[in-house]
Amino acid sequence: MEHKLPDLPYPKDALAPLISAETIDYHYGKHHQAYVNNVNKLIVGTEYANMALEDIIRKAGGDIFNNAAQVFNHTFYWNCLKPGGGGQPSGGLEAALEESFGGVETFKEVFIKTAVIWFGSGWVWLIQKSSGGLDILAGPNACCPVAEGYRPLLTCDVWEHAYYIDYRNARPKYVEAFWSLINWDFVQKNLG
Amino acid sequence: MTHILPKLAYSYDALEPYIDTQTMTIHHSKHHQAYVNNLNAALEKYPELQKMSAEELIRNLGQVPEDIHMAVRNNGGGHVNHTFFWEILRKGSPSRGEVIDAINDKFGGFHAFKEQFSKAAAARFGSGWGWLVVDNGNLEVMSTPNQDSPLTIGKTPILGIDVWEHAYYLKYQNRRPEYIEAFFNVINWEKVNSLYLQAKKASVAA
């Protein structure tokens, strides 16, 4: 089956000035699109040709995994953000964060610190384990919780292409901006 | 000893238009500086290790204590790789010398080498480096993730291209292959040649 670049959930200038339209142009229009194109090209004539994206991520390795996971990760990332986002997690999510991290503030500190110090290209996730507990998962390149059997709740892309146009080497500033754009309703909805 | 950011042998605009001034400025004064600072911070509690050069640390990573192993691998590697990178860049250096003969012999012509090197650099998924190394006297193309250095596995780099996005994003954005193509205009072949001869001599001596 052909994988498609999903529509952005908001106009490309909607996150400006924190994440600029130019960044989205490249990040969504070029990088995300390239992962979609690559996965479509790579699966032709393989056992993955008719598989759903998440099944490919669970089963494939190498280039096919990298590109499939990057398609999933970026779609998920766009949904984690919204114009006028931010605020505080509430309800069941707040309770789950309190139980697993001892409080929303502690979770925030750990998540931000993990995203700031992750070395090289990668992703930082808030995930839910099969036991129901929440945890932070950080990994290189196309790191994807789906491959590890975890339920993804929130993600921050720390590849330099996510922030270099707007923040250059200042990753902490980008992570702070990311935090203030989080769509907590989406995160809550992902909770099992 | 305290590790310090080396001065460049040329100005930030010397590699224009292939590598732009702004990229060079941030790459050297921010990224490289951060590796140096973080390496010094990691070594603070280990006066013995402070006596070693960054290159010695990277060659002997196995001897670095567990609690600072990753910090030294990443930041020591970042320091060594960038110091090396600045030295093998120069505009207008003709591709000649024994290294070119060796490349032609090994890869079946310069074009074939360029293709193999470019492919290795383009295919490195995520942040990392593409390399031409000398391994037991033989030339080899390889790549490493993040700031891992061929020195750690006993290979001697004589040419390297930084393919972290920070090395090219301001000018080339997602077009890494264009950056790799441009890189071939700013290789300091005189330096690469001398590194090649040095590595060759060392492998004969060993």
Interface residues (C-beta under 8 A of the other chain):
Chain A: Y26 K30 H31 A34 D63 N66 F119 G120 S121 G122 P140 N141 A142 W159 E160 H161 Y164 I165 R168 N169
Chain B: I26 K30 H31 A34 M70 N74 F125 G126 S127 G128 P145 N146 Q147 W164 E165 H166 Y169 L170 Q173 N174
